[in-house]
Amino acid sequence: MDNIKFLSTLFLVIVFTHIVGTWRSWYWSLSWLDIPMHFLGGFFIAVFFLWARKNLPFLIGKNNFFVDFIIVLGFVALVGVLWEFFEYFLDYFFADRGVMPLSQISLQDTLGDLLFDLIGGFSARFIHSALRGFKANS
């Protein structure tokens, strides 16, 4: 997971799929698409954080499995909540005026989005730990 090519490719897949999905109205015609996109978004954010933690000098510190786990999920949750605010503002300024369909259909949709962000982040941290052999200091 330390490979910048993996991060770049995953990011481009997410961005490309989101742009095309929005442009072609896939999010509204394929209601299930939202789930893997949020999962991949959470997965990407967690992998990016883990990569940054290892490779950026100002984030270097003592690694601890449980502390990193909480920080990774917290970072994923923060980005997920910020994304949901972004969707709220899109709905407020554009969907309410008929320019585009609603991004946030209901509270259940919003909470589901956040749940899949966290499941993606958890999965990334779990895979990272498995690749490291579940070392306490991974």
C-alpha positions as CSV (number, residue, x, y, z in Angstrom):
1,M,0.0,0.0,0.0
2,D,3.0,2.3,0.1
3,N,3.0,2.6,-3.7
4,I,2.2,6.1,-5.0
5,K,1.1,4.5,-8.3
6,F,-1.6,2.6,-6.4
7,L,-2.8,5.8,-4.7
8,S,-2.8,7.8,-8.0
9,T,-4.7,5.0,-9.8
10,L,-7.3,4.6,-7.1
11,F,-7.8,8.4,-7.0
12,L,-8.2,8.7,-10.7
13,V,-10.7,5.8,-10.8
14,I,-12.8,7.4,-8.1
15,V,-12.7,10.9,-9.7
16,F,-13.3,9.5,-13.2
17,T,-16.2,7.4,-12.1
18,H,-17.7,10.2,-10.0
19,I,-17.5,12.7,-12.9
20,V,-18.9,10.3,-15.5
21,G,-21.5,9.0,-13.0
22,T,-22.7,12.5,-12.3
23,W,-22.7,13.6,-15.9
24,R,-24.5,10.4,-17.1
25,S,-26.9,10.5,-14.1
26,W,-25.7,7.0,-12.9
27,Y,-26.1,7.9,-9.3
28,W,-29.9,8.4,-9.9
29,S,-30.4,5.5,-12.4
30,L,-28.1,3.1,-10.6
31,S,-28.9,3.7,-7.0
32,W,-26.4,1.1,-5.8
33,L,-23.4,3.0,-7.3
34,D,-23.3,5.3,-4.3
35,I,-22.3,2.5,-2.0
36,P,-19.1,1.3,-3.7
37,M,-18.1,4.9,-4.4
38,H,-18.3,5.8,-0.7
39,F,-16.5,2.6,0.2
40,L,-13.7,3.4,-2.2
41,G,-13.6,7.0,-1.0
42,G,-13.1,5.9,2.6
43,F,-10.6,3.3,1.5
44,F,-8.6,5.9,-0.5
45,I,-8.6,8.4,2.4
46,A,-7.3,5.7,4.8
47,V,-4.6,4.5,2.4
48,F,-3.6,8.1,1.7
49,F,-3.4,8.8,5.4
50,L,-1.3,5.7,6.0
51,W,1.0,6.5,3.1
52,A,1.4,10.1,4.3
53,R,2.0,9.0,7.9
54,K,4.9,6.9,6.6
55,N,6.3,9.2,4.0
56,L,5.8,12.8,5.1
57,P,8.4,13.9,7.7
58,F,6.1,16.2,9.7
59,L,3.7,13.2,10.4
60,I,6.4,10.9,11.7
61,G,6.0,9.7,15.2
62,K,5.7,6.6,17.2
63,N,3.4,4.2,15.3
64,N,0.8,2.3,17.4
65,F,-1.8,0.1,15.9
66,F,-4.7,1.2,18.0
67,V,-3.9,4.9,17.9
68,D,-3.3,4.8,14.2
69,F,-6.6,2.9,13.8
70,I,-8.6,5.6,15.6
71,I,-6.8,8.4,13.8
72,V,-7.4,6.8,10.4
73,L,-11.1,6.3,11.1
74,G,-11.3,9.8,12.5
75,F,-9.7,11.2,9.4
76,V,-12.0,9.2,7.1
77,A,-15.0,10.3,9.1
78,L,-13.9,14.0,8.9
79,V,-13.6,13.8,5.1
80,G,-16.9,11.9,4.8
81,V,-18.7,14.5,6.9
82,L,-17.2,17.3,4.8
83,W,-18.3,15.5,1.6
84,E,-21.8,15.3,3.0
85,F,-21.8,19.0,3.8
86,F,-20.6,19.6,0.2
87,E,-23.6,17.5,-1.1
88,Y,-25.9,19.4,1.2
89,F,-24.8,22.8,-0.3
90,L,-25.1,21.4,-3.8
91,D,-28.7,20.4,-3.0
92,Y,-29.4,23.8,-1.4
93,F,-28.0,25.9,-4.2
94,F,-28.7,23.8,-7.2
95,A,-31.1,20.9,-6.7
96,D,-33.7,23.2,-4.9
97,R,-33.6,25.4,-8.0
98,G,-34.1,22.5,-10.5
99,V,-30.6,22.6,-11.9
100,M,-29.7,19.1,-10.8
101,P,-31.3,16.1,-8.9
102,L,-30.9,15.8,-5.1
103,S,-27.6,14.4,-3.9
104,Q,-29.0,13.6,-0.4
105,I,-32.2,11.8,-0.7
106,S,-32.7,11.3,3.1
107,L,-31.1,11.1,6.4
108,Q,-30.9,7.3,5.9
109,D,-28.9,7.9,2.7
110,T,-26.5,10.3,4.4
111,L,-25.9,8.0,7.3
112,G,-25.4,5.1,4.9
113,D,-22.8,7.1,3.0
114,L,-20.9,7.8,6.2
115,L,-21.1,4.1,7.2
116,F,-19.6,3.0,3.9
117,D,-16.9,5.6,4.2
118,L,-16.0,4.1,7.6
119,I,-16.2,0.5,6.3
120,G,-13.8,1.5,3.5
121,G,-11.4,3.1,5.9
122,F,-11.6,0.1,8.3
123,S,-11.0,-2.3,5.4
124,A,-7.9,-0.3,4.3
125,R,-6.5,-0.3,7.8
126,F,-7.2,-4.0,8.2
127,I,-5.5,-4.9,4.9
128,H,-2.6,-2.6,5.8
129,S,-2.2,-4.5,9.1
130,A,-2.6,-7.9,7.5
131,L,0.2,-7.0,5.0
132,R,2.4,-6.0,7.9
133,G,1.6,-9.2,9.9
134,F,-0.6,-7.4,12.6
135,K,2.5,-6.0,14.3
136,A,1.7,-3.8,17.2
137,N,3.9,-1.1,15.8
138,S,2.8,-1.3,12.2
